[in-house]
Amino acid sequence: MDTHTALHPADLRRVFGAFPTGVTAIAAFVDGSPVGLAASSFTSVSLDPPLASVCIAKTSTTWPVLRRAERLGVSVLSADQEHLGRQLSSRTGDRFTGATWRASNFGEILLDGACAWLDCSIERELPAGDHDIVLLRIHDLHADRGAEPLVFHQSSFGRLHRAA
């Protein structure tokens, strides 16, 4: 394959969409208000030290505000939180309408009903094309093993179906 051939963004989106991912809410209090966004590009990076990453579009208008927070809450959305995935992805309206959450003294916001929660700080930001890779240091975490995750696949939300 010719590595110099330009790939069309629509083709990349279609093929990348064949890989199912979870959906996370990245949220914190900034200047006394809750700020958050949805991200499906969250992944584990390292166990020692505890690191994760998330990719944020350079066009995001939320990230420049959110990145000012001392700590970021990462909530892995459950299958029952599709509405929050949509709200947090929206460019308009109150992204936290109908959500229940808690904030710590450090300001990270963790959504109630999520599958898992991580308390993080920004370790490093790396430019990567039209996105930035944000490396997150994990300070605390918890998982609800009984909650089913929300899945993003082929540009739509769904649920896992366990094999018999």
N, C-alpha and C positions, 0 to 999 in steps of 0.2 A: 504494500500500500504506500502511496506517495504521501509522505508526512508534510509536504508543502501545500497540499490541497486544502483550500479553505472549507471548513465544515459549517454548514448552515445552523444557526442557533435553534431553529425549530426542530431539526433532526437531532441535535444534541439533547434538547429538552425531552423529546419523545423517547430516546434511548435511555437517558438517565432516569426517566420516569418508570422504566421497567424494573428498577430496583426499589422495592418497597422500603420505606423508612418509618420510624416513629415520628411523632410531632411533639415539639417542645415549646413551652412558653418561657421566654427569657424576660424577667421583670424585676423592677426595683422602684423604690421611692426616689424621685429626683425633684428637688425644690418643692417638697411637700405634696407631690402628686404621684399617683401610680403611673408608671410608664412600662410598656411591654410590647413584645413582638412575638410572632410565631416563627419557628425555624424547624425545618425537617433535615437539616444538614448537621445535626449534632452527633458526635461520636466520641467514644472513649479513645484516649491516646496513650496513657501510661498509668501503671499501678503504683510505681515508685519513681518519682513523686506522683501523687494522684493528679492527673491532668485529663482534660477533655477538650474538645474543640467544637466550634460552631462557625459556619461560613455566613457572612453578612454581605448583602449586595451593597456596593458602593453608592447606589442610588437611594438607599434607605434614609428617610428623614427622621426616623425614630432612633437609630443607632447613635448618632452624634449626641443625643440627649442621654440615652441610656448608659453609654460608656462612661459618663461622668460619675456614676454611682460607685461607692466604695465596694459594695458587694452586689452580685447578681444572683437572683434565684432562678434556677432551671427546674421547671416542672414538666415531667413527661406526661403528656395528656392521656387520659383514659378514653376508652371507646365512647363513654357517655359525655365527653366534653367536646364533641365535634363543633358545637356552636361557639365554644371559646377559640378553637382553632380558626374558625372563620372570622370571628371578631378581631382576634389578634393579628390576622393577616390583612384586615381592612385598612384602607388609607383614611377613612372617615369614621366619625361616631366614637362613642365611648367604648373602648376596647375591653373594659372590665364590667360592663352591664351584666347583671345576673351572676357574676362570679363571686365566690366566697374565697377569701385568702387570708394569710397572716404575713406580717412583716416582722423582721427581727430588729434588734437595736442597730445592726449594721445597714439596714435598709433593703435587703433583698426581699422580694415578694414570692411566696410559695402558694400555689393554688390548691385549695382543698379538693379532694377527690382525684388527685393525680395518681399515676402508677408509681412514680418515684419523684424525689426532690433532691436537688443538689444546691448547696450554698457555695458560691464560687466568687473568685475575684479574677480580674484580667491579669494574666501572666505576660502576654505578649500579643501583638497584632502583626500579621504578616500580609503584605499585599499579594494578591493572587488574581490577576486578570481583572474581571469586573466585580470581584468580591474581595473581602478581606477575611483571612483565616484568623479567628480569635481563639487563642490558646487560653484555657481557663484553669486556674488552680482550684482544686476542690478542697473545701474546709470541713464540710459536714455533708451527710447524705442519709437518705432513708428510702426504702422501697416498700410498697404495699403489694405483696405477692398475689393477693386475691383480685386485684384490679386488672382488667383487660386493657391493653394499649390501643390507642387510636393509631391507625396506619394510613400513610399517604402513599398512593400507588397510582400511576398513570393519571396524574393531575386530579385525583379525587380522594376523598376520605373513605376509609373502610375499617373493617374489623378483622382480627385473626380468626381463622377457623382451624381448630386443632384436628389433626389426623386421628382417625379412629384407632 
